[in-house]
Amino acid sequence: MKLESNNHSVFLMHYHLVLVVKYRRRVFTDEISARAREIFEYIAPKYGITVEEWNHDMDHVHVLFRAQPKTELSKFINAYKSASSRLLKQEYPQIRRQLWREYFWSRSFCLLTTGGAPIEVIRKYIEQQGERRPS
C-alpha cells in the first residue's frame, strides 16, 4: 500500500462513486462511457482526484477514485455532472431523444468510502459491472 502525501499530510483515501442516469434510461454504450470517463479525467486533477477504475452498466456508472483530504467531493461531483451532462447531450444527439428537459444525471448519487472492504474486492466488483450474466 503506497501512501500519498502533500506538504501537510500523508493519506490514502479511496471512494466508490455511483452515478445514475435520470429516469434510469439505458443510454450508456462503451463509446459514451469512454467519453464520460474522459470528461471525468479532465476535471478530476483540478480537485486532486485520480481515477483508478471505471465501468458502466446501461443506466449508471461506477468509479473508483482517490482523493486528497482537501478535496470538496460534492463540489467536484456537481461540476462533473454539469459538464458531462452538457457535453454528452451535445455530442450524442440520441441521448436527447431518450431524456427530456435539461437532465442527464439523477440529482442524487452514491459515494462510499472503501475502508470497509479490501480495495481489490471493490476493484473486482467494478470491473464486473455490466457483464452479461446467465439468466
N, CA, C and O of each residue as an XYZ file, in Angstrom:
540
protein
N       0.859     -1.172      0.000
C       0.000      0.000      0.000
C       0.904      1.233      0.000
O       1.697      1.425      0.922
N       0.784      2.061     -1.025
C       1.593      3.270     -1.152
C       0.768      4.477     -0.730
O      -0.264      4.778     -1.329
N       1.228      5.155      0.294
C       0.529      6.336      0.791
C       0.876      7.544     -0.057
O       1.965      7.628     -0.624
N      -0.060      8.478     -0.139
C       0.176      9.746     -0.817
C       0.502     10.790      0.236
O       0.233     10.597      1.422
N       1.081     11.891     -0.205
C       1.372     12.958      0.749
C       1.357     14.308      0.049
O       1.480     14.408     -1.172
N       1.204     15.335      0.864
C       1.374     16.713      0.409
C       2.204     17.411      1.478
O       2.834     16.738      2.293
N       2.224     18.723      1.497
C       3.059     19.444      2.464
C       2.649     19.194      3.904
O       3.470     19.337      4.810
N       1.405     18.826      4.133
C       0.891     18.783      5.495
C       0.352     17.439      5.952
O       0.024     17.280      7.128
N       0.252     16.471      5.055
C      -0.379     15.222      5.479
C       0.057     14.041      4.628
O       0.580     14.189      3.524
N      -0.179     12.871      5.185
C       0.010     11.607      4.483
C      -1.354     10.934      4.485
O      -2.037     10.926      5.509
N      -1.755     10.377      3.365
C      -3.119      9.877      3.260
C      -3.231      8.840      2.160
O      -2.367      8.723      1.292
N      -4.309      8.100      2.222
C      -4.721      7.195      1.153
C      -6.230      7.065      1.286
O      -6.723      6.328      2.139
N      -6.957      7.779      0.445
C      -8.415      7.843      0.537
C      -9.030      7.409     -0.779
O      -8.908      8.099     -1.790
N      -9.687      6.269     -0.762
C     -10.373      5.740     -1.939
C     -11.880      5.897     -1.764
O     -12.409      5.767     -0.660
N     -12.559      6.178     -2.873
C     -14.010      6.319     -2.872
C     -14.603      5.524     -4.022
O     -13.975      5.350     -5.067
N     -15.806      5.050     -3.817
C     -16.584      4.361     -4.844
C     -17.808      5.243     -5.109
O     -18.644      5.444     -4.229
N     -17.896      5.758     -6.318
C     -18.977      6.658     -6.714
C     -19.873      5.945     -7.719
O     -19.391      5.317     -8.661
N     -21.187      6.050     -7.505
C     -22.162      5.526     -8.457
C     -23.043      6.691     -8.885
O     -23.666      7.355     -8.057
N     -23.084      6.929    -10.199
C     -23.940      7.966    -10.774
C     -24.965      7.293    -11.679
O     -24.625      6.457    -12.516
N     -26.217      7.671    -11.494
C     -27.319      7.038    -12.221
C     -27.922      8.031    -13.210
O     -28.094      9.210    -12.897
N     -28.239      7.546    -14.395
C     -28.891      8.368    -15.417
C     -30.320      8.678    -14.965
O     -30.997      7.828    -14.388
N     -30.764      9.897    -15.233
C     -32.120     10.312    -14.880
C     -33.127      9.324    -15.458
O     -32.994      8.880    -16.599
N     -34.121      8.990    -14.666
C     -35.175      8.038    -15.037
C     -34.621      6.646    -15.367
O     -35.313      5.812    -15.951
N     -33.370      6.416    -14.986
C     -32.676      5.138    -15.247
C     -32.742      4.751    -16.732
O     -32.831      3.573    -17.080
N     -32.695      5.761    -17.584
C     -32.693      5.495    -19.025
C     -31.407      4.761    -19.387
O     -30.345      5.021    -18.822
N     -31.522      3.858    -20.321
C     -30.406      2.987    -20.699
C     -29.647      3.624    -21.866
O     -29.820      3.233    -23.020
N     -28.810      4.604    -21.551
C     -28.134      5.375    -22.586
C     -26.658      5.032    -22.756
O     -26.052      5.411    -23.759
N     -26.068      4.320    -21.795
C     -24.626      4.090    -21.870
C     -24.272      2.956    -22.809
O     -24.769      1.835    -22.700
N     -23.398      3.293    -23.728
C     -22.713      2.326    -24.577
C     -21.238      2.399    -24.176
O     -20.864      3.249    -23.368
N     -20.417      1.541    -24.716
C     -18.983      1.620    -24.418
C     -18.414      2.970    -24.852
O     -17.581      3.548    -24.153
N     -18.860      3.470    -26.001
C     -18.357      4.742    -26.523
C     -18.763      5.916    -25.623
O     -17.936      6.769    -25.299
N     -20.020      5.954    -25.228
C     -20.490      7.053    -24.378
C     -19.827      6.973    -22.999
O     -19.472      8.001    -22.422
N     -19.661      5.777    -22.480
C     -18.977      5.615    -21.200
C     -17.530      6.083    -21.291
O     -17.035      6.737    -20.373
N     -16.850      5.761    -22.376
C     -15.454      6.191    -22.555
C     -15.370      7.714    -22.593
O     -14.451      8.305    -22.026
N     -16.334      8.345    -23.263
C     -16.338      9.816    -23.316
C     -16.639     10.402    -21.940
O     -16.032     11.401    -21.554
N     -17.562      9.800    -21.196
C     -17.875     10.263    -19.847
C     -16.634     10.155    -18.957
O     -16.377     11.027    -18.126
N     -15.876      9.084    -19.140
C     -14.637      8.929    -18.360
C     -13.614      9.999    -18.742
O     -12.943     10.552    -17.871
N     -13.488     10.294    -20.041
C     -12.565     11.355    -20.475
C     -12.894     12.682    -19.796
O     -11.996     13.392    -19.342
N     -14.167     13.007    -19.729
C     -14.596     14.248    -19.084
C     -14.238     14.215    -17.602
O     -13.741     15.202    -17.060
N     -14.489     13.090    -16.951
C     -14.161     12.914    -15.532
C     -12.665     13.133    -15.324
O     -12.258     13.868    -14.425
N     -11.856     12.494    -16.157
C     -10.401     12.587    -16.010
C      -9.868     13.974    -16.345
O      -8.793     14.345    -15.875
N     -10.588     14.741    -17.139
C     -10.186     16.111    -17.439
C     -10.439     17.028    -16.241
O      -9.610     17.883    -15.930
N     -11.570     16.856    -15.575
C     -11.954     17.712    -14.448
C     -11.254     17.290    -13.151
O     -10.917     18.137    -12.323
N     -11.040     15.994    -12.977
C     -10.555     15.426    -11.709
C      -9.273     16.063    -11.158
O      -9.234     16.365     -9.966
N      -8.227     16.284    -11.956
C      -6.988     16.832    -11.376
C      -7.158     18.204    -10.717
O      -6.428     18.540     -9.785
N      -8.102     18.981    -11.191
C      -8.349     20.302    -10.593
C      -8.844     20.181     -9.157
O      -8.768     21.135     -8.384
N      -9.354     19.000     -8.806
C      -9.879     18.738     -7.466
C      -9.006     17.749     -6.690
O      -9.398     17.303     -5.611
N      -7.850     17.404     -7.210
C      -6.973     16.467     -6.532
C      -7.487     15.039     -6.554
O      -7.279     14.278     -5.609
N      -8.160     14.681     -7.641
C      -8.772     13.359     -7.771
C      -8.067     12.578     -8.876
O      -7.698     13.133     -9.911
N      -7.885     11.268     -8.635
C      -7.280     10.367     -9.613
C      -8.189      9.155     -9.792
O      -8.535      8.483     -8.821
N      -8.573      8.880    -11.039
C      -9.426      7.718    -11.340
C      -8.579      6.458    -11.279
O      -7.473      6.413    -11.817
N      -9.106      5.440    -10.623
C      -8.427      4.145    -10.577
C      -9.163      3.098    -11.399
O      -8.538      2.248    -12.033
N     -10.477      3.160    -11.390
C     -11.270      2.168    -12.137
C     -12.566      2.830    -12.562
O     -13.109      3.675    -11.851
N     -13.059      2.436    -13.733
C     -14.308      2.984    -14.278
C     -15.011      1.863    -15.012
O     -14.383      1.102    -15.748
N     -16.314      1.760    -14.812
C     -17.094      0.833    -15.615
C     -18.543      1.318    -15.617
O     -18.929      2.186    -14.834
N     -19.313      0.745    -16.499
C     -20.701      1.198    -16.624
C     -21.635      0.012    -16.828
O     -21.229     -1.072    -17.248
N     -22.882      0.261    -16.517
C     -23.972     -0.588    -16.948
C     -24.757      0.315    -17.887
O     -24.306      1.424    -18.173
N     -25.885     -0.106    -18.365
C     -26.590      0.713    -19.356
C     -27.191      1.991    -18.771
O     -27.421      2.954    -19.503
N     -27.449      2.010    -17.454
C     -28.104      3.181    -16.863
C     -27.327      3.825    -15.711
O     -27.864      4.691    -15.020
N     -26.072      3.416    -15.494
C     -25.279      4.027    -14.440
C     -23.799      3.732    -14.637
O     -23.418      2.844    -15.400
N     -22.970      4.506    -13.924
C     -21.526      4.278    -13.950
C     -21.018      4.059    -12.533
O     -21.585      4.556    -11.560
N     -19.932      3.300    -12.448
C     -19.213      3.077    -11.200
C     -17.805      3.640    -11.380
O     -17.160      3.407    -12.402
N     -17.338      4.381    -10.381
C     -15.998      4.949    -10.438
C     -15.295      4.685     -9.112
O     -15.837      4.964     -8.043
N     -14.098      4.151     -9.194
C     -13.233      4.036     -8.035
C     -12.168      5.105     -8.203
O     -11.471      5.127     -9.218
N     -12.029      5.995     -7.223
C     -11.047      7.064     -7.344
C     -10.386      7.366     -6.013
O     -10.900      7.026     -4.947
N      -9.217      8.021     -6.103
C      -8.501      8.511     -4.932
C      -8.695     10.014     -4.854
O      -8.822     10.689     -5.876
N      -8.718     10.533     -3.630
C      -8.846     11.971     -3.435
C      -7.934     12.409     -2.303
O      -7.472     11.596     -1.503
N      -7.688     13.698     -2.254
C      -6.888     14.280     -1.180
C      -7.818     14.752     -0.068
O      -9.005     14.973     -0.305
N      -7.289     14.906      1.139
C      -8.138     15.354      2.251
C      -8.821     16.695      2.005
O      -9.922     16.925      2.505
N      -8.181     17.586      1.239
C      -8.751     18.918      0.997
C      -9.838     18.919     -0.089
O     -10.515     19.929     -0.281
N     -10.004     17.819     -0.782
C     -10.957     17.752     -1.890
C     -12.392     17.947     -1.411
O     -12.844     17.293     -0.471
N     -13.089     18.850     -2.068
C     -14.509     19.061     -1.783
C     -15.290     18.167     -2.748
O     -15.596     18.555     -3.875
N     -15.598     16.969     -2.276
C     -16.167     15.938     -3.149
C     -17.501     16.338     -3.755
O     -17.722     16.109     -4.944
N     -18.394     16.927     -2.976
C     -19.705     17.288     -3.533
C     -19.562     18.372     -4.607
O     -20.304     18.353     -5.589
N     -18.639     19.303     -4.448
C     -18.419     20.319     -5.492
C     -17.880     19.678     -6.759
O     -18.295     20.020     -7.866
N     -16.943     18.737     -6.586
C     -16.410     18.050     -7.751
C     -17.503     17.267     -8.468
O     -17.637     17.363     -9.688
N     -18.281     16.498     -7.723
C     -19.326     15.671     -8.330
C     -20.325     16.542     -9.075
O     -20.720     16.211    -10.193
N     -20.737     17.644     -8.477
C     -21.681     18.543     -9.150
C     -21.068     19.171    -10.401
O     -21.747     19.309    -11.418
N     -19.789     19.552    -10.334
C     -19.118     20.117    -11.513
C     -19.041     19.075    -12.622
O     -19.279     19.381    -13.791
N     -18.709     17.845    -12.248
C     -18.626     16.779    -13.241
C     -19.988     16.495    -13.870
O     -20.108     16.395    -15.091
N     -21.005     16.366    -13.032
C     -22.338     16.053    -13.558
C     -22.814     17.146    -14.507
O     -23.402     16.850    -15.548
N     -22.568     18.387    -14.163
C     -22.989     19.509    -15.008
C     -22.259     19.491    -16.357
O     -22.893     19.557    -17.410
N     -20.934     19.402    -16.318
C     -20.148     19.419    -17.557
C     -20.437     18.203    -18.427
O     -20.631     18.332    -19.636
N     -20.467     17.031    -17.821
C     -20.679     15.817    -18.611
C     -22.083     15.787    -19.204
O     -22.262     15.339    -20.336
N     -23.069     16.253    -18.465
C     -24.436     16.295    -18.986
C     -24.496     17.148    -20.256
O     -25.046     16.733    -21.276
N     -23.926     18.331    -20.170
C     -23.940     19.248    -21.307
C     -23.193     18.654    -22.505
O     -23.710     18.647    -23.622
N     -21.984     18.160    -22.270
C     -21.163     17.661    -23.372
C     -21.722     16.376    -23.982
O     -21.746     16.238    -25.205
N     -22.166     15.445    -23.158
C     -22.687     14.190    -23.700
C     -23.943     14.424    -24.534
O     -24.116     13.793    -25.577
N     -24.816     15.317    -24.092
C     -26.036     15.585    -24.870
C     -25.709     16.309    -26.173
O     -26.395     16.112    -27.176
N     -24.666     17.146    -26.170
C     -24.240     17.824    -27.408
C     -23.640     16.832    -28.396
O     -23.952     16.860    -29.586
N     -22.776     15.954    -27.891
C     -22.003     15.070    -28.757
C     -22.764     13.821    -29.199
O     -22.416     13.210    -30.209
N     -23.797     13.439    -28.452
C     -24.571     12.237    -28.766
C     -26.060     12.605    -28.794
O     -26.755     12.459    -27.788
N     -26.547     13.079    -29.943
C     -27.939     13.537    -30.039
C     -28.970     12.471    -29.667
O     -30.076     12.810    -29.247
N     -28.630     11.199    -29.812
C     -29.580     10.141    -29.463
C     -29.934     10.190    -27.979
O     -31.011      9.739    -27.591
N     -29.059     10.720    -27.158
C     -29.345     10.831    -25.726
C     -30.523     11.778    -25.502
O     -31.381     11.510    -24.661
N     -30.570     12.866    -26.238
C     -31.665     13.838    -26.090
C     -33.025     13.215    -26.381
O     -34.036     13.628    -25.814
N     -33.047     12.225    -27.263
C     -34.316     11.567    -27.585
C     -34.788     10.664    -26.447
O     -35.986     10.428    -26.293
N     -33.845     10.163    -25.651
C     -34.210      9.279    -24.548
C     -34.499     10.037    -23.252
O     -35.220      9.547    -22.383
N     -33.932     11.229    -23.137
C     -34.151     12.054    -21.947
C     -34.847     13.332    -22.384
O     -34.739     13.732    -23.543
N     -35.543     13.961    -21.491
C     -36.142     15.231    -21.830
C     -35.720     16.251    -20.794
O     -35.135     15.910    -19.766
N     -36.017     17.483    -21.071
C     -35.615     18.614    -20.242
C     -34.098     18.730    -20.231
O     -33.431     18.309    -21.176
N     -33.562     19.293    -19.176
C     -32.135     19.566    -19.128
C     -31.326     18.464    -18.466
O     -30.100     18.564    -18.417
N     -31.947     17.442    -17.967
C     -31.270     16.499    -17.099
C     -30.645     15.324    -17.839
O     -31.217     14.793    -18.791
N     -29.477     14.936    -17.390
C     -28.858     13.688    -17.830
C     -28.732     12.759    -16.622
O     -29.134     11.597    -16.675
N     -28.169     13.287    -15.535
C     -27.960     12.503    -14.322
C     -29.112     12.691    -13.344
O     -29.756     13.739    -13.313
N     -29.354     11.667    -12.556
C     -30.262     11.795    -11.426
C     -29.666     12.825    -10.469
O     -28.447     12.994    -10.424
N     -30.506     13.508     -9.712
C     -30.000     14.514     -8.765
C     -29.162     13.892     -7.659
O     -28.263     14.544     -7.127
N     -29.435     12.664     -7.312
C     -28.717     12.008     -6.222
C     -27.501     11.251     -6.758
O     -27.352     11.051     -7.963
N     -26.652     10.844     -5.843
C     -25.514      9.995     -6.178
C     -25.183      9.145     -4.962
O     -25.628      9.433     -3.851
N     -24.409      8.108     -5.178
C     -23.956      7.241     -4.090
C     -22.442      7.366     -4.012
O     -21.744      7.109     -4.993
N     -21.933      7.759     -2.854
C     -20.495      7.883     -2.641
C     -20.135      7.119     -1.383
O     -20.633      7.417     -0.297
N     -19.265      6.129     -1.538
C     -18.878      5.264     -0.422
C     -17.381      5.332     -0.210
O     -16.612      5.351     -1.171
N     -16.970      5.367      1.034
C     -15.552      5.177      1.306
C     -15.291      3.683      1.187
O     -16.199      2.869      1.354
N     -14.066      3.338      0.903
C     -13.785      1.930      0.649
C     -13.037      1.267      1.790
O     -12.424      0.219      1.591
N     -13.070      1.846      2.970
C     -12.349      1.287      4.106
C     -12.946     -0.002      4.635
O     -12.256     -0.744      5.335
N     -14.205     -0.299      4.330
C     -14.847     -1.483      4.875
C     -14.505     -2.768      4.152
O     -14.770     -3.849      4.679
N     -13.935     -2.695      2.980
C     -13.589     -3.884      2.200
C     -12.217     -3.670      1.585
O     -11.840     -2.533      1.303
N     -11.470     -4.731      1.374
C     -10.180     -4.572      0.698
C     -10.389     -3.945     -0.683
O     -11.349     -4.264     -1.385
N      -9.496     -3.069     -1.048
C      -9.632     -2.322     -2.296
C      -9.733     -3.254     -3.501
O     -10.426     -2.927     -4.465
N      -9.068     -4.396     -3.473
C      -9.129     -5.323     -4.607
C     -10.508     -5.940     -4.765
O     -10.916     -6.248     -5.885
N     -11.236     -6.129     -3.671
C     -12.609     -6.638     -3.749
C     -13.484     -5.615     -4.480
O     -14.281     -5.985     -5.342
N     -13.339     -4.349     -4.143
C     -14.129     -3.296     -4.792
C     -13.715     -3.156     -6.253
O     -14.561     -3.004     -7.134
N     -12.406     -3.207     -6.504
C     -11.925     -3.104     -7.894
C     -12.529     -4.223     -8.742
O     -12.998     -3.974     -9.853
N     -12.519     -5.444     -8.231
C     -13.084     -6.586     -8.968
C     -14.582     -6.399     -9.191
O     -15.089     -6.701    -10.271
N     -15.294     -5.902     -8.176
C     -16.724     -5.641     -8.295
C     -16.998     -4.651     -9.428
O     -17.893     -4.869    -10.244
N     -16.232     -3.570     -9.476
C     -16.427     -2.555    -10.524
C     -16.067     -3.128    -11.887
O     -16.775     -2.880    -12.863
N     -14.988     -3.885    -11.972
C     -14.600     -4.493    -13.251
C     -15.702     -5.378    -13.815
O     -15.845     -5.486    -15.033
N     -16.486     -6.015    -12.942
C     -17.520     -6.948    -13.386
C     -18.855     -6.272    -13.690
O     -19.771     -6.943    -14.164
N     -18.998     -4.993    -13.440
C     -20.252     -4.312    -13.701
C     -20.551     -4.319    -15.200
O     -19.665     -4.106    -16.028
N     -21.792     -4.563    -15.520
C     -22.219     -4.531    -16.918
C     -21.953     -5.804    -17.695
O     -22.367     -5.917    -18.849
N     -21.272     -6.765    -17.092
C     -21.052     -8.045    -17.784
C     -22.361     -8.801    -17.870
O     -23.175     -8.758    -16.947
N     -22.558     -9.473    -18.945
C     -23.779    -10.271    -19.124
C     -23.691    -11.503    -18.229
O     -22.694    -12.225    -18.228
N     -24.740    -11.715    -17.485
C     -24.793    -12.880    -16.607
C     -25.856    -13.839    -17.126
O     -26.889    -13.400    -17.631
N     -25.617    -15.143    -17.008
C     -26.637    -16.103    -17.475
C     -27.937    -15.936    -16.704
O     -27.920    -15.669    -15.502
N     -29.050    -16.090    -17.383
C     -30.355    -15.927    -16.747
C     -30.718    -17.100    -15.883
O     -31.789    -17.112    -15.277
